[in-house]
Amino acid sequence: MRQPLIAGNWKLNGTRNSVVELASEISAGAASLPVEVLVCPVVVHLADVLAVVGNSPVHLGAQNCSEARTGAYTGEVSADMLQEFGCEYVILGHSERRALYHETSEQIAQKCLSVQQAGMTPVLCVGETLEEREAGQVEAVIAAQLDAMLEAGGVDAFRQMVVAYEPVWAIGTGKTASPEEAQAVHAMIRQKISSQNADIASALRILYGGSVKADNAASLFGQADIDGGLVGGAALDATSFLAICEAAASTVEKTAS
Ligand code: PGA
């Protein structure tokens, strides 16, 4: 059985004090839940957040990293450096990085490999824009994003990986894909990996992201191929983030009973 993962993508938010407060509230509230909880602050807040979550079950992740391991790359941060700061996960290929910083699927695949070489797990984000959805290209767009990873690392690269399906039109907009719309894409992603290796596909956690809130989380997480969420806005408030974690926990309890 796949343990649900709820990941908070804090994006470019917070101060040293506010992230410590948020991390403390989340650590206290998440301690007894049967789900994996991950928080991803900006890099300069990693040490402060690690000091809070280090002795709790909450995991630490980053929002991006360089594909290069070391060298003349001014302003970059490598996977090994993030690992040294206690990170276990790195979000890669977020649509904001693809759109605003022109990251290509090939570059993102190299970043994923770099993160795996450093012993961490990439959270590989995929998703279509509204124009692509309206043009009937959802499957083709996501297949191409996954193909870049398959070409760079083969299906084995998906052993130590989390995939996050985030329709671009649902991110930060308050519009969510319906549970059925999301499930259809998640099933397609799993099927694509399964066509190369069924065991890897059935162990692969596929998160949904895009305006996940406390009131829509349970219906999304109740879908067969949705294994948790990548949460932006609602992750900045401990009460709403913990309510989303609890929604995931209730799906686990339902399956177990
Ligand atoms: P949102 O962001 O929950 O604010 O829509 C999700 C994300 O960007 O990962």
Boltz pocket constraint, residues with backbone or C-beta under 6 A from the ligand:
constraints:
  - pocket:
      binder: B
      contacts: [[A, 9], [A, 166], [A, 170], [A, 171], [A, 172], [A, 173], [A, 174], [A, 209], [A, 210], [A, 211], [A, 212], [A, 230], [A, 231], [A, 232], [A, 233], [A, 234]]
      max_distance: 6.0
